[in-house]
Amino acid sequence: MQQPPNGVPTTDLPPVRWLKSRRSNPSGNCVELAELPDGGGIAVRNSRHPEGPALIYTVDEIAAFVLGARDGDFDHLIARSPSR
C-alpha cells in the first residue's frame, strides 16, 4: 500500500484502530496513533480533532521518535510546562 499524503482527513483513511497513551488526560491533551493496513505507515492525529488532519509517518520514523523520547531527547520541551 502506498503511504497516504500528510495532512489527510481521517475520513479518507481506511478503517483503523486509534490508540492513545494511558498518560492522556480527560481534557483532551493527547494525540492518537493508528497503524495503517498493509504497512502503509502510522497515522497521528489530535484527539480534539478526530476528523483530521492526520499526519502519516513510516514505522521507522515513529520508532526514532519513541526511542528519542525514551532517551530524554525532548525533555527540555516540557521542562517548564506548568502541568508537569
C-alpha positions in Angstrom: 0.0 0.0 0.0 1.3 3.4 -0.9 1.6 5.8 2.0 -1.2 8.5 2.0 -0.1 12.2 1.9 0.4 14.1 5.1 -2.5 16.2 6.4 -5.1 13.8 5.1 -8.6 13.9 6.7 -9.0 10.8 8.8 -12.3 10.2 6.9 -10.1 9.5 3.8 -8.1 6.8 5.6 -9.2 3.1 5.7 -10.8 1.9 8.9 -8.2 1.9 11.7 -8.0 1.4 15.5 -6.9 4.7 17.1 -4.8 4.4 20.3 -3.7 7.0 22.9 -1.3 7.0 25.8 -2.5 6.0 29.2 -0.9 9.3 30.3 -3.6 11.2 28.3 -6.0 13.2 30.4 -9.7 13.9 30.2 -9.3 17.4 28.9 -8.1 16.0 25.6 -4.4 16.9 25.7 -3.3 14.0 23.7 -2.5 12.6 20.3 -3.7 9.3 18.9 -1.9 6.9 16.7 -3.2 4.2 14.3 -1.4 1.6 12.3 -2.4 1.8 8.6 -3.1 -1.5 6.9 -0.6 -3.3 4.7 2.4 -1.5 6.1 1.1 1.9 5.0 2.6 3.7 8.0 1.4 5.1 11.2 -1.2 7.9 11.3 -1.1 10.5 14.1 -4.0 12.9 14.9 -5.0 15.4 17.6 -7.6 13.8 19.8 -9.6 17.0 20.0 -10.0 17.0 16.2 -10.6 13.3 15.3 -11.7 14.1 11.7 -8.2 15.2 10.9 -5.9 16.1 9.5 -3.8 13.1 10.3 0.0 13.1 9.7 1.4 9.9 8.3 4.8 8.6 9.3 6.7 5.4 8.5 7.2 2.9 11.2 11.0 3.8 11.3 10.1 7.5 11.8 7.8 6.6 14.7 10.4 4.3 16.2 13.0 7.1 16.0 10.7 9.4 17.8 9.6 7.0 20.5 13.2 5.9 21.2 14.3 9.5 21.3 11.6 10.3 23.8 12.5 7.3 25.9 16.1 8.6 25.9 15.1 12.0 27.0 15.9 13.9 23.8 12.8 16.1 24.1 12.7 16.6 27.9 13.7 20.2 27.5 10.5 20.9 25.6 8.3 20.1 28.6 10.6 21.1 31.5 8.9 24.4 32.0 5.3 23.3 31.4 3.1 24.3 34.3 1.3 21.0 34.2 4.4 19.0 34.9 
